[in-house]
Amino acid sequence: MSAVLTRAAGPVLDRVQAELRGSSVAVLLADYRARVMDIRCGERSFGREVGSLGVVPGVRLGEGDVGVNAIGTPLETRRSLLLRGAEHAMPAFHGFTCFGHPIVQPGTGRIAGVLDFAVPVSRDERLAPALVRHLVTEIESRLRTDTAVAQQRLLVAFQSAARRRDRRVLVVGHGLVLATQPALDLLAPADHAAVQACIEDGGEDARITVTSGQEVQVSWESVDGTEGSIVDLVVEPGPRHPRAVVPVRWPLLVVGEPGTGKTTVAREVAGDSAAVLDGVEAVRVGEAEWAEQASRLLDGDGPAAIVENVQLLSSPLASLVAARIRTSRRNLVLTSTPEESLSPFAACCGERRDLVPLRGRRHEIPRLAQRMLTEECAARFTPESLRLLAAQPWPGNLAELRRVVRAVAELRSAGDVVPADLPPSHRGGSALASPFDRAVREVIVAAIAAAGGNKLEAARELGISRSTLYNRLKALRIH
C-alpha cells in the first residue's frame, strides 16, 4: 500500500512544491503506519529546519511515538486536525502550525495515509485546511485510477491461474479477493485471515491447519505492477497410519512466555492426577515451608508431578529442586519463562520443549480466536476482525487472546463480530504488521529480560535514551 500511495501522490506533490517555491512551507506524506514517505519544502532553509528535528523520510510519527501530532492523531481519529504551537505533544514541534488530513483508499474505505501541511507558528495558516483537502482529493482520485488498473491486472492473473478448474487458488490485493470454487470450499472465513497473515509475514510459502482440520501448503508470488499476490493452496495428504506417540524423556522442561500455554502442555503430558507445586507459593508460605513441600513431593512415590514457575525460585531453592530431580522416582514436568537462570534445570532434565509465542504463529490466530469464541457464544468474527486480531503483537499470548475473546462475547453473543466490537486496544491492526516492527519488538523484549526488567539498563544496552525506549514500548505495546 505504501508504494501505491507514493506513486499516486508523487505528481501532486511535485506540482505543489513548484507552486510553493520560496515559501516557508513543508508538505509531508505519511503512510497508514505513520511512517513519513515524502517531504516537500518551499525553501531549503525551512527544509533544513524540519530535518534538524529528525523529521525525515522513514521516521514514524505515530501517537505512540511522539504523542499528539498532525500525522499520528488523524490516523487514530480518521479526522483532520489543526495543531498550533504548544498544542503539539512534543516541545520540538511548538514552533510550527500543522494541519493533517487522512487519505482514504477508494473502494475499501481504509486509511491509506495522511497529508500534513506545516508552516512556522507565526504564519497565517487559514488557507491550509482548504489547500490540504484539495490535494487529498486529487491523491484519492489518482489512487482510484491506480487501484482500478491494479485490480484489472489481478483479474487477468486470476483468470489465467483459474483455467484448471480443480486448482485451489486465490488472488489477494487492492481491496480485492478472488477465489476459485475449490478454494472457497476449502477455506472458512478464519482461514482467509490466516492466509493473509502468512503473506504479510513474508517468505514464499507456509503450512497451515485450516478450520476443517486439513493441513494445507500455502505458496504465493507477487503479481507484477500491483501490491497483490496470487496464492496456491495444496491440501497435504493425511497420514496412512496414526502418528506414533513420541515418548517423553523425563524429566520434561516446558519453557515459554507468560500465556503461551505452559500449564496446559504440562497437564497434557503429566495427566489430570498430577500433583502440582508452584514456585509462586514460595513467596506466600516462605522458603523453608516451600522447601519442605518440595522435598516431600519429589522424594515420594506416586503419579507424575508438576513444578510450575521454577524461574521464580531463589538460588538455594533452585539448587534443592535440581538435586531432588536427579533422584526422584516420579515423572516430573517443570515449567518456566525463558530466563538465564534455567541452567540448573536444563542440565538435569531429559527434554526441553520451547513454546512459540503467539506473534510467531500469526497464521494460527484466526482459527484459535474463532474456536475460543465458539466456546463462549454463537457469534462469529468477520474476516476483517480476524485480520486485525492476527496483526496484534499479543504480549500476553493465548491468555490475552482468551481475555479479548471473552470481552467480545460479553458484548455480542450472536451474529457477526465487526472491528468496532473489538476492544479499543485491539482494533489497530497496523502496529506490528511488518516483520521489521516485530523484529524490533523481539530485540527490546530480549534486552529488558537480560537487564532483569531494568528498563534504564536495557536502554543503555540498546544505545538509546530512556524516553526513546518508553516511546517504543508504547508504540509496540510492550507491557
C-alpha positions, 0 to 999 in steps of 0.5 A: 500500500505504501508504494501505491500511495507514493506513486499516486501522490508523487505528481501532486506533490511535485506540482505543489512544491513548484507552486510553493517555491520560496515559501516557508512551507513543508508538505509531508506524506505519511503512510497508514503506519505513520511512517513519513514517505515524502517531504516537500519544502518551499525553501531549503532553509525551512527544509533544513529546519524540519530535518534538524528535528529528525523529521525525515523520510522513514521516521514514524510519527505515530501517537505512540511515538511522539504523542499528539501530532498532525500525522499520528492523531488523524490516523487514530481519529480518521479526522483532520486536525489543526495543531498550533504551537504548544498544542503539539505533544512534543516541545520540538514541534511548538514552533510550527502550525500543522494541519493533517488530513487522512487519505482514504483508499477508494473502494475499501474505505481504509486509511491509506495515509495522511497529508500534513501541511506545516508552516512556522507558528507565526504564519497565517495558516487559514488557507491550509485546511482548504489547500490540504483537502484539495490535494487529498482529493486529487491523491484519492482520485489518482489512487482510484485510477491506480487501484482500478488498473491494479485490480484489472491486472489481478483479474487477468492473473486470476483468470489465467491461474483459474483455467484448471478448474480443480486448482485451489487458488486465490488472488489477494490485493487492492481491496480485492479477493478472488477465489476459485470454487475449490478454494472457497470450499476449502477455506472458512472465513478464519482461514482467509485471515490466516492466509493473509497473515502468512503473506504479510509475514513474508517468505514464499510459502507456509503450512497451515491447519485450516478450520476443517482440520486439513493441513494445507501448503500455502505458496504465493508470488507477487503479481507484477505492477500491483501490491497483490499476490496470487496464492496456491493452496495444496491440501497435504495428504493425511497420514496412512497410519496414526502418528506414533506417540513420541515418548517423553524423556523425563524429566520434561522442561516446558519453557515459554512466555507468560500465556503461551500455554505452559500449564496446559502442555504440562497437564497434557503430558503429566495427566489430570492426577498430577500433583502440582507445586508452584514456585509462586507459593514460595513467596506466600508460605516462605522458603523453608515451608516451600522447601519442605513441600518440595522435598516431600513431593519429589522424594515420594512415590506416586503419579507424575508431578508438576513444578510450575514457575521454577524461574521464580525460585531463589538460588538455594531453592533452585539448587534443592529442586535440581538435586531432588530431580536427579533422584526422584522416582516420579515423572516430573514436568517443570515449567518456566519463562525463558530466563538465564537462570534455567541452567540448573534445570536444563542440565538435569532434565531429559527434554526441553520443549520451547513454546512459540509465542503467539506473534510467531504463529500469526497464521494460527490466530484466526482459527484459535480466536474463532474456536475460543469464541465458539466456546463462549457464544454463537457469534462469529468474527468477520474476516476483517476482525480476524485480520486485525486480531492476527496483526496484534503483537499479543504480549500476553499470548493465548491468555490475552487472546482468551481475555479479548475473546471473552470481552467480545462475547460479553458484548455480542453473543450472536451474529457477526463480530465487526472491528468496532466490537473489538476492544479499543486496544485491539482494533489497530491492526497496523502496529506490528504488521511488518516483520521489521516492527516485530523484529524490533519488538523481539530485540527490546523484549530480549534486552529488558529480560537480560537487564532483569526488567531494568528498563534504564539498563536495557536502554543503555544496552540498546544505545538509546535514551530512556524516553526513546525506549518508553516511546517504543514500548508504547508504540509496540505495546510492550507491557 
